[in-house]
Amino acid sequence: MNLDLTDAAKRDIRKIQDKNARKAIGKALDDFATDPRSTPLRKLEGYKNLWRLSLDNWRMVLLIRWSEDHAFVVCVADRKEIYQIVGRRF
């Protein structure tokens, strides 16, 4: 699957101070790009094509176009604030 990060998602990742968390997020996204069906994705209720990928206390929100085999990472944040950010961006 083709995977792109939006500018907002890149900024989100740069804001994460924990280098180990950034590395783990990068690995999780690489794993998703390699085999999206084997990752623990969950559909976000109330949004048409938004999916959540969880990693410890971090959440990555992806806009997935299954028919085009393409995904965009639109948001990366701590689980406590991710849904407020998604609400503001969408």
N, C-alpha and C positions, 0 to 999 in steps of 0.2 A: 504494500500500500504506500502511496505517496503521502508524505507527511510534511506539512509546512507549519511554521510558527508565525503567528501574527506579530506585528510590532508590539502590541500590548502584552502578549505572552512573553516575548523576549525581555521586555522591561520587568515583568513579574519575576522571571527567573533571575535576572540580575539583582533584584532587591533581596533575594534570599541570601542571608549571611552565612549559613551553614554550608560549607563546601561539600561535605558528605551528602547532604540532602540534594544539592544541585546535581551531583554526580549520579545519585540514585534516580532522580527524576529523568535525567538524560538517558540512563539505561532503560528505564521503564518505557520511555517514548520510543527508543530504538527497538525494544522487544515488541511494542505495539506495531511499529512499521513493518517488522519482519513477519509477524503472525498475529493479526488483529483479533482473530477469533479465540486465541488462547489467553488473552488478557482479561482481567476481571472488569469488563465494561458494564455500566448500568445507564439506562436511559434516564435523562432528566425529565421529570414530569412537567408538563406545561410548555415544553419547547419541542419543536418538530424534529430537528436533526442534532440536538445537543446530547452528548454522552459524557459520563464521568468516569475517569480512571483514578482509582485510589491507590495511594502509596503511603503507608503509615498515617501521619497526620496531614499529609499533603493531598490536594485534589487537583487534577488536570481536567479541564473541560474542553472537549473536542467537538467541532462541527464536522460530522462525517457524511460524506456523499458516497454511499455504498456502490451505487451504480457506476460512478466514475472512478472508483477505487482511489479516492482522495480524501484526506483528512486535514483539518486545520486545528492547531492548538490555539484556543482563543483566550484561555485564562489558566494561570497556575497560582495557587495560594493555599494557605493553611485552611484546614477544614472548618475552622471557626468563622472565617470571613469570606469563603468562596462564593456562597450563595448571594450575599449582598453585592459582591462585585459583579456576578452574572446578572443580577437584577438591574444594575446600573448600566451595564454594557448592552443588554438586550431588552 
